Amino acid sequence: MYVFGWKTQAPNVKTGAGYGIRLNLNDRDKFFNRNWDFVRIELDKGKIIKVNLSNSFWRDCIELRSKWIGKWMVEKVVAPWPKFNPPKLRLEPIKERIFKLSIS
């Protein structure tokens, strides 16, 4: 599935805080289980991070937020990005509750 970079009003490029990825509703409903309270995301070279799913993830905040995703995006030089032009990324389901994030 394709996802887009997400950020708060003032993300921190040094720590990665304030960054994440935004899914669309159809992909959320297709690939994520409402019983899950977290997922794991594989970044580069087998590094796997845990990302908690908030209650609002199932309402209107369909972002996976993590400073580790932010640091990864900064290292890949896709963050920061110009206003209204977030990077398009790929989030691939690997196993139940485990996904791989890559540059699309």
Phi and psi in degrees as GROMACS dihedral restraints (atoms count N, CA, C in turn):
[ dihedral_restraints ]
;  ai    aj    ak    al  type     phi  dphi    fc
    3     4     5     6     1   -97.5    20    10
    4     5     6     7     1   139.4    20    10
    6     7     8     9     1  -130.7    20    10
    7     8     9    10     1   168.6    20    10
    9    10    11    12     1  -124.9    20    10
   10    11    12    13     1   149.7    20    10
   12    13    14    15     1   -59.0    20    10
   13    14    15    16     1   146.9    20    10
   15    16    17    18     1  -132.6    20    10
   16    17    18    19     1   146.8    20    10
   18    19    20    21     1  -150.0    20    10
   19    20    21    22     1   157.2    20    10
   21    22    23    24     1   -79.2    20    10
   22    23    24    25     1  -176.8    20    10
   24    25    26    27     1   -63.4    20    10
   25    26    27    28     1   -31.3    20    10
   27    28    29    30     1  -138.0    20    10
   28    29    30    31     1    71.5    20    10
   30    31    32    33     1   -69.7    20    10
   31    32    33    34     1   157.3    20    10
   33    34    35    36     1  -108.1    20    10
   34    35    36    37     1   109.6    20    10
   36    37    38    39     1   -71.1    20    10
   37    38    39    40     1   -19.3    20    10
   39    40    41    42     1   -77.3    20    10
   40    41    42    43     1   -43.8    20    10
   42    43    44    45     1   -97.5    20    10
   43    44    45    46     1   -19.1    20    10
   45    46    47    48     1    87.1    20    10
   46    47    48    49     1    -6.7    20    10
   48    49    50    51     1   -62.7    20    10
   49    50    51    52     1   143.4    20    10
   51    52    53    54     1    90.7    20    10
   52    53    54    55     1     8.3    20    10
   54    55    56    57     1  -118.0    20    10
   55    56    57    58     1   162.9    20    10
   57    58    59    60     1  -178.6    20    10
   58    59    60    61     1  -161.4    20    10
   60    61    62    63     1  -130.2    20    10
   61    62    63    64     1   147.0    20    10
   63    64    65    66     1  -112.5    20    10
   64    65    66    67     1   129.8    20    10
   66    67    68    69     1   -98.7    20    10
   67    68    69    70     1   167.3    20    10
   69    70    71    72     1   -96.0    20    10
   70    71    72    73     1   161.0    20    10
   72    73    74    75     1   -60.0    20    10
   73    74    75    76     1   -42.1    20    10
   75    76    77    78     1   -62.6    20    10
   76    77    78    79     1   -42.3    20    10
   78    79    80    81     1   -67.7    20    10
   79    80    81    82     1   -39.8    20    10
   81    82    83    84     1   -56.8    20    10
   82    83    84    85     1   -48.4    20    10
   84    85    86    87     1   -69.6    20    10
   85    86    87    88     1   -29.4    20    10
   87    88    89    90     1   -80.1    20    10
   88    89    90    91     1   -41.1    20    10
   90    91    92    93     1  -106.0    20    10
   91    92    93    94     1    -9.2    20    10
   93    94    95    96     1  -117.9    20    10
   94    95    96    97     1   144.9    20    10
   96    97    98    99     1  -104.9    20    10
   97    98    99   100     1   131.5    20    10
   99   100   101   102     1   -62.4    20    10
  100   101   102   103     1   -17.2    20    10
  102   103   104   105     1   -81.9    20    10
  103   104   105   106     1   -12.2    20    10
  105   106   107   108     1   -78.3    20    10
  106   107   108   109     1   138.9    20    10
  108   109   110   111     1  -107.3    20    10
  109   110   111   112     1    -5.3    20    10
  111   112   113   114     1  -156.8    20    10
  112   113   114   115     1   163.7    20    10
  114   115   116   117     1  -131.7    20    10
  115   116   117   118     1   166.3    20    10
  117   118   119   120     1  -115.2    20    10
  118   119   120   121     1   139.0    20    10
  120   121   122   123     1  -124.2    20    10
  121   122   123   124     1   126.2    20    10
  123   124   125   126     1   -86.8    20    10
  124   125   126   127     1   126.2    20    10
  126   127   128   129     1   -98.0    20    10
  127   128   129   130     1  -134.3    20    10
  129   130   131   132     1   -83.9    20    10
  130   131   132   133     1   151.4    20    10
  132   133   134   135     1    52.0    20    10
  133   134   135   136     1    39.4    20    10
  135   136   137   138     1    79.1    20    10
  136   137   138   139     1     1.9    20    10
  138   139   140   141     1   -69.8    20    10
  139   140   141   142     1   122.0    20    10
  141   142   143   144     1  -117.4    20    10
  142   143   144   145     1   130.9    20    10
  144   145   146   147     1  -115.4    20    10
  145   146   147   148     1   154.2    20    10
  147   148   149   150     1   -99.7    20    10
  148   149   150   151     1   131.0    20    10
  150   151   152   153     1  -124.2    20    10
  151   152   153   154     1   120.3    20    10
  153   154   155   156     1   -73.4    20    10
  154   155   156   157     1   144.5    20    10
  156   157   158   159     1  -102.6    20    10
  157   158   159   160     1   117.5    20    10
  159   160   161   162     1   -79.9    20    10
  160   161   162   163     1   164.8    20    10
  162   163   164   165     1   -60.0    20    10
  163   164   165   166     1   -33.9    20    10
  165   166   167   168     1   -70.9    20    10
  166   167   168   169     1   -16.6    20    10
  168   169   170   171     1   -58.3    20    10
  169   170   171   172     1   -31.9    20    10
  171   172   173   174     1   -90.0    20    10
  172   173   174   175     1    -0.5    20    10
  174   175   176   177     1  -108.9    20    10
  175   176   177   178     1   -89.3    20    10
  177   178   179   180     1  -128.8    20    10
  178   179   180   181     1    -0.1    20    10
  180   181   182   183     1  -110.4    20    10
  181   182   183   184     1    78.1    20    10
  183   184   185   186     1   -89.9    20    10
  184   185   186   187     1    49.0    20    10
  186   187   188   189     1  -111.6    20    10
  187   188   189   190     1   149.0    20    10
  189   190   191   192     1  -103.9    20    10
  190   191   192   193     1   113.2    20    10
  192   193   194   195     1  -108.1    20    10
  193   194   195   196     1   131.1    20    10
  195   196   197   198     1  -165.0    20    10
  196   197   198   199     1   135.4    20    10
  198   199   200   201     1   -64.4    20    10
  199   200   201   202     1   -27.1    20    10
  201   202   203   204     1   -70.0    20    10
  202   203   204   205     1   -36.5    20    10
  204   205   206   207     1   -64.9    20    10
  205   206   207   208     1   -41.6    20    10
  207   208   209   210     1   -60.5    20    10
  208   209   210   211     1   -46.6    20    10
  210   211   212   213     1   -62.0    20    10
  211   212   213   214     1   -40.7    20    10
  213   214   215   216     1   -62.0    20    10
  214   215   216   217     1   -43.9    20    10
  216   217   218   219     1   -65.4    20    10
  217   218   219   220     1   -39.0    20    10
  219   220   221   222     1   -64.8    20    10
  220   221   222   223     1   -44.3    20    10
  222   223   224   225     1   -61.7    20    10
  223   224   225   226     1   -35.0    20    10
  225   226   227   228     1   -82.9    20    10
  226   227   228   229     1    -0.1    20    10
  228   229   230   231     1    59.9    20    10
  229   230   231   232     1    37.4    20    10
  231   232   233   234     1  -107.7    20    10
  232   233   234   235     1    -4.4    20    10
  234   235   236   237     1  -134.0    20    10
  235   236   237   238     1   145.4    20    10
  237   238   239   240     1   -70.9    20    10
  238   239   240   241     1   164.3    20    10
  240   241   242   243     1  -126.7    20    10
  241   242   243   244     1   160.9    20    10
  243   244   245   246     1   -64.5    20    10
  244   245   246   247     1   151.0    20    10
  246   247   248   249     1   -53.1    20    10
  247   248   249   250     1   135.0    20    10
  249   250   251   252     1    66.0    20    10
  250   251   252   253     1    19.2    20    10
  252   253   254   255     1  -137.8    20    10
  253   254   255   256     1    59.9    20    10
  255   256   257   258     1   -68.8    20    10
  256   257   258   259     1   154.2    20    10
  258   259   260   261     1   -70.0    20    10
  259   260   261   262     1   145.5    20    10
  261   262   263   264     1   -92.3    20    10
  262   263   264   265     1   126.7    20    10
  264   265   266   267     1  -126.0    20    10
  265   266   267   268     1   168.1    20    10
  267   268   269   270     1  -115.0    20    10
  268   269   270   271     1   131.3    20    10
  270   271   272   273     1  -120.6    20    10
  271   272   273   274     1   110.2    20    10
  273   274   275   276     1  -106.6    20    10
  274   275   276   277     1   125.8    20    10
  276   277   278   279     1   -67.4    20    10
  277   278   279   280     1   130.5    20    10
  279   280   281   282     1  -105.1    20    10
  280   281   282   283     1   -54.2    20    10
  282   283   284   285     1  -142.2    20    10
  283   284   285   286     1   179.3    20    10
  285   286   287   288     1   -58.5    20    10
  286   287   288   289     1   123.7    20    10
  288   289   290   291     1    73.6    20    10
  289   290   291   292     1     6.4    20    10
  291   292   293   294     1  -124.3    20    10
  292   293   294   295     1   130.6    20    10
  294   295   296   297     1  -130.7    20    10
  295   296   297   298     1   156.8    20    10
  297   298   299   300     1  -115.9    20    10
  298   299   300   301     1   127.5    20    10
  300   301   302   303     1  -100.4    20    10
  301   302   303   304     1   132.5    20    10
  303   304   305   306     1  -147.9    20    10
  304   305   306   307     1   167.1    20    10
  306   307   308   309     1   -75.4    20    10
  307   308   309   310     1   132.6    20    10
